[in-house]
Amino acid sequence: MGSKIFLRFSGAGGQGMILLGVIYGEAAVLDGLNAVQTQSYGPEARGGASKSEVVISEGEISYPHATKLDLLLCLSQQACDKYSEDLKPEGLLVADSFFVGDVRAANTRLIPFTRISEEKFSRRVFTNIIALGAIAELTSYVSVAAIVESIKKNVPAGTAGLNIRAFDEGREAARIREKTRN
């Protein structure tokens, strides 16, 4: 790992971006790394802009906000338009192809997270965790085991099994995407 890794999870309010940041930040700590998680959302709460940032490092973190991003997750076109310029040139943009069609980043993975959630779970509530699974498959910033443990600790009581299944669906979708890409 480089000195610091900067991640931003973004979308519309109600899509679970804050939860993703909490899960990912805790997973980094479980892996023995330092992590800081911050969040921001518009006054509309549901439907307004929402983002969660995580900075992870083996050393100290003196500034808690993500600057030039190593990874950007976008679950809405508005988020993609607003934040894609914050990516490092080699940074990875992961976007929900169900809502995002216009991307400007060179290193992009479009995966239909919302469609997968609707098809596999008959509702959209697992879209964020499916996206988290794809991120875990596409990167190695934190371990899959730590993310699964953090999911168990942070999702609503009684939903851990479904959320882990959603996480696995995201990992599989990313594997399929990478096979067709190569």
N, C-alpha and C positions, 0 to 999 in steps of 0.2 A: 504494500500500500504506500502511496505517496505520503507527503506530510499531512495533508488533509483531503478529505473527500467531501464534496458539496452536492447535496441532493435536494430537489424540490419536487413535491407531489402537489399537483394543481388541478383544479376543476371548478365545478360549481358547488355552492353550499349544499350540504345534504349528501354529497357523494363519498364522504368518509375520508377526506384528505388528512384531517387532524388525527384520526385513529391510525392511519398508515404511518404518519410521522412518529407517533408514540410507539407503535409496534416495532418499527425499524430502528429507532433510537435505542430502545431497550434491548433489541437483538444485538446491536453493536456492543453494548455494555456486557451482555452475557458472553460475548466473544472476547472479553477482556480489553476492549477499546474504550476510549473516551468518546462521549457523544453529547451533543446539545441539540434540542429540538425546539423550534419556535413555530408559531402559527399566526395566521392572519385570515380574516374573512370579512366580507362586506356586511353592512348593517341589515341586508335583506335576509341573512342567515341561509335560508333555503333558496337556491337559485342564483344568489350573488356569487361573486368571485371568492374562491377559497384556496389557501395554500398552506402547506406545512413544509418546513425546511429542516433538514438534518445535516449537521456537520459531524463527521467522525474522524478520529485521529488516534494514532498510537501515542502521541504526545499531548501536551496541554492545548486547550482551545481558548484563545483569548478574545475572540470575536464570535458571537453566537449566530450570525446570519450568513447564509450561503451567498457567496459573491459570484464568481464564475463557476458555473455548474458542470459537474462531471456527469450528472444524470438529471433529466427532467421528465417527469410523468405528466401528461396532459390528458384529462378526461373530458375536456371541452375545447371547442375551437377558440373561444375567447381566451382561455388560458394559454393555448398554443401561440396565438397571436401576441399576447402580452409578454410571455416569458421566454420564447425560443431564442431571442437575441442574447439572453443571459448565459447560454451554453458556451462552454469552451469550444474551440474549433474541433477538437476530437471528442467532445462530449456526446453522450447518447440521449436521444429523444425517443421516449416510448409513449405512444399515443393510442387512444381508443379510436379505431377506424370507424366505429359506429357514429361518432360525433365529430371527428377531426378528419378533414379531407385535404386541407391546404397546409402543407408543412414546408418549412424553409431550411431545415437542418440537414446537413449532409449524411449524418449517421443516425438514421431513423428506423424504428421498428413500429409498424402499424399493425395492431392486433385488435380484433373486434370484442373487447372485453364485455361490453354491455350485451351484445348478442349472445355470447357464451353464457353469461349469467341468466339471461332469459330462457335460453334453450335447456340448460342443465338444471336450473333451480326454479324456473317459472316466475322469476322476479329479478329486479335489478340490484337488489341490496348487496349482492356479493361481488359486484363489479370491481370495487376497490381491492378486495382480497385476491381476486383473479389477477388483477394488474400487479399486485405484490408478488405473486407466484412467478409471473413473467420476468419481473425485475430480478428475482432471485436466480432464475435460470440464465439470464443474460449477463449478470455481473457476479463478482465474487467479493464484494465489499464486506459482507457478513455471511455467516454460514446458514444453510438451510435449516439445520437443527436449531440454531438460536432463534430464527424467525418463527419456526413452528412453536417453540416454547413460549415466545412472546405473544403469539396469537392466542394460545391457550390462556394466558394470564390477562389479556386485555379485551377480548370480545365478550359480549353479553353472556351471562350464565346460561348454560344449556345449548350454546351454539358452536362450541369449539369444534365438534366433529364436522359440521357443515362447513365451517370456515376453513378447516384444514383440507377438506375435499375441494373447496373453491381454490385454495392456494395451489393444490396439485393440478387442477384444471388449467390454471395460468401457466404453470411450469410446462405442462404438455403443449399448450398453445404456442409458447415461445420455442419449444423444440421443433415443432412442426414448421413454424415460421422460418427458423434458421435453416432447416433442411431444404425448403423451397427457395431460399435466398441463395444458397450455394450451388 
